[in-house]
Amino acid sequence: MSVVVELHAAARVADAVKVYGIGETRVRALDHVSVEFPAGRFTAIMGPSGSGKSTLMHCAAGLDTLTAGSAFIGGTELGSLNDRRLTELRRERIGFVFQSFNLVPTLTVRENITLPLDLAGAAPDGPWIDALIDVVGLGDRLRHRPAELSGGQQQRVAVARALAGRPQVVFADEPTGNLDSRSGAEVLGLLRRAVDTMGQAVVMVTHDPTAAAHADEVLFLADGRLVDSMREPTADRVLDRMKAFDTRDTRADVDTRVDMEARDTRDTRAPLTAGTDEGSGRA
Ligand SMILES: Nc1ncnc2c1ncn2[C@@H]1O[C@H](COP(=O)(O)OP(=O)(O)OP(=O)(O)O)[C@@H](O)[C@H]1O
């Protein structure tokens, strides 16, 4: 007898469309985006300002709703849930790390880490919490309050909090945006370890090519569309790819390339522009 095991991505969106506003203020922030975030993969989302990165993350995490298309956490379609179930799902199956740490100032480090479990009425898994505290290197700070910690330490608490409930996926929104490079590297190293040792799915929005280089894959958004991806990124290759957004109209990505090729064959004296070397940063 064969057993069919259905494998779901930790999170995914299918044909996602998000429109804000109406009439002249109407903005299509996501324009038919389909993407999967598998377990055991660290995915970075990059793109120019306004390209839809936060919108994609918020819709994938059930913090905002799609105009059309669907978003799933595991096999659960978020659009099928009422507000109460959606809140429960976010609490139980998603970990969040924000740029501004978002710790509760009156709680100790340990209380902050176990807060999502306490809110869910779930008993914390003691050995697991201890192991997390060990990994994030805060064993001697457990009774401290957030104000008594550096920014990097606070963000490490936030990472431990995000992992405390063994969520299906961790969404990190600019997690290193407020940190110096050393603290940022520590936080990214923690997220990397969660992927490598726990098979965690991590999805991170970032503007920083160095941060993105910690990921397994970088997805590039432009004008609400997924326009490129890069496996095994390096900071230099990501930077090159991002520079290409500054020098040409990404909406006409393919058309521009075709135009350039056609022009090159027509007139070899045509001046070189950024479009001609656009493949240099690609995977
Ligand atoms: N609540 C909102 N109401 C109206 N328009 C919005 C809203 N949120 C985002 N937008 C618009 O949707 C588009 C995508 O915004 P989004 O914040 O997702 O981009 P982003 O890539 O995360 O940008 P940034 O890098 O600057 O944070 C932008 O044009 C933005 O102005």
The ligand as an ORCA input file, in Angstrom:
! r2SCAN-3c Opt
* xyz 0 1
  N      -2.197     51.382      3.296
  C      -1.905     51.815      2.080
  N      -2.730     52.631      1.414
  C      -2.452     53.056      0.167
  N      -1.346     52.703     -0.536
  C      -0.478     51.896      0.085
  C      -0.698     51.411      1.409
  N       0.347     50.608      1.738
  C       1.181     50.606      0.680
  N       0.668     51.372     -0.314
  C       1.292     51.573     -1.631
  O       1.528     50.300     -2.194
  C       2.788     50.280     -2.872
  C       3.674     49.199     -2.268
  O       3.987     49.583     -0.941
  P       4.910     48.696      0.021
  O       4.941     49.382      1.338
  O       4.449     47.290     -0.017
  O       6.319     48.789     -0.712
  P       7.779     48.425     -0.145
  O       8.480     47.753     -1.271
  O       7.650     47.673      1.128
  O       8.380     49.864      0.093
  P       9.532     50.358      1.095
  O      10.806     49.678      0.664
  O       9.591     51.839      0.861
  O       9.125     49.996      2.498
  C       3.370     51.680     -2.747
  O       3.029     52.409     -3.910
  C       2.649     52.244     -1.549
  O       2.538     53.635     -1.618
*
